[in-house]
Amino acid sequence: MEDIATHVLIIGGGPAGYVAAIRAGQLGLPVILVEKEQLGGTCLNIGCIPSKALIHAADTYHHALNQQSGSVFGLRTGDVSLDWGKTLNWKGAIVRRLTGGVESLLKKQKVTVLKGAAEIIDGKTVVVHSKAGVTRIRTKHLVLATGSLPMQIGALPFGGNVISSTDALALEQVPKRLAVIGAGYIGLELSTAFAKLGSQVTIIEAADRILPLWDTELTMPVRKRLTALGVTVMTRCEARGLDADGQSLLVHEHGNGTPVVVGADKFLVAVGRRPNISGFGLERLDLAMNGAFVRIDKHCATSMLNVWAIGDVTGEPMLAHRAMAQGTMLAEHLAGQKSAFEEPVIPSVCFSDPEVVSVGLLPDQAKLQGYDIVTGSFPFMANGRAMTQQDETGFVRITARADNHLVLGIQAVGHDVSELVNGFALALEMGAVLEDVAQTIHAHPTRGEAFQEAAFTALGRNLHS
């Protein structure tokens, strides 16, 4: 057994772990990063990046199909087809390019990367099992960045025709019929993509509406689009298991004792993710937990001295950009800089059709917290850029305190609104008031003008609505 020592040992090479390693390396700290699979974690390999590639391919294919009979601006296409094998190869090439970039960045910062399975012995010692043998590492700081896994439900364990989001992104062919259990981010994104690729899609959701964490006003345009795409949405329903043939799902509707049978070739379970906390000796540490997650403070410190946790393993929101921000903060903290993760502004995005984004508080949340609020909304149907893109669905909405106009939350639904959300986050992070947004000159013609117009509306100074 080889014995080595380091200042910082990070278990997990996803967005939290690799960013922490890169930043720690930049700051001159000796770092070892252990990853048993591929650098980049779920996000780069089997989540964010490949799913967005699939969504783009589906959008492009669907758009081309819709132009066959001609468009209002004169475009007409001939026969349209999609080579699914090439689509998968293209998706894989993007993943390899990004993970290769991560590897290069780690090497540039002199981070030692060990490919193997980590086993925690105690808060200072980890053993790594790899093809090359066994390596024991002693460290001053142990960082847990083990990520998350798709959540299963008891009635539908993964296997056979029951697939996870990981499996869905690697299907050898587009299923003719797809049942999706769960109408959150992952379920809606993949449902929409496969519907555009030609699948007959049925969504089963236990809540009374899709994207239940957001309000009806924000999600209604998505529901309407699903209907237009021919997607069947079953809310207030629970999946109860497959028939013996493996192609029929029993669905129980709340308040109705008679199960409904949903037939499909594949059953995608997309009910969320769970922290990856087993299989690597975490139980040997005396850690305080927050439910299934590792409890941390504003510095990402756990209840054990010099044991830290970042990313999905620390709880909601389980988002790659939160994980990267935690990784950066922790590396700087370990290097002696003043840095903390105190209630930051974290944007949320659903890459559905239309896209939905949110930063800060929803109007109802602001009211529940005791704020007297004003809101303003501006529709894309009155936005010139949206008209020229032939997609006027949706709006931008802003919520602020009534007394001092401090912006509390911003949401939007519409085409490519994911590209607006970083500006929304900056406004909240900088403590903007409605006047700041309204008096900032926004470029014309852009969708971003709807942000300014929403602020004008909240101030009672509507210009274009």
Protein Blocks (a to p, Z undefined) as FASTA:
>chain_A
ZZdddfbdcedjbfklmmmmmmmmmnopacddddfbbghijmlmmmmmmmmmmmmmmmmm
mmmmmmmnopfkopacddddddfklmmmmmmmmmmmmmmmmmmmmmmnopacdedddddf
blmbccdddfkbccddddfbdcddebpaddddfklcgehjbccfklmmmcfbdcfbdcde
djbfklmmmmmmmmmnopacddddfblbehklbcfklmmmmmmmmmmnopacdehiaceb
dcfkopaccdddehiabdcddddfbdcddebccddfehnopmmpccddehjbccddfkop
afbehiacedjlnopcddfklmmmmmmmmmmmmnopacddehiadddddfbddddddehj
afklmmmnopacddddddfklgfklmmnopagdcddddddfklopafbdcdedehklmmm
mmmmmmmmnopafklmmmpccddddfklmmmmmmmmmnopafkZZ
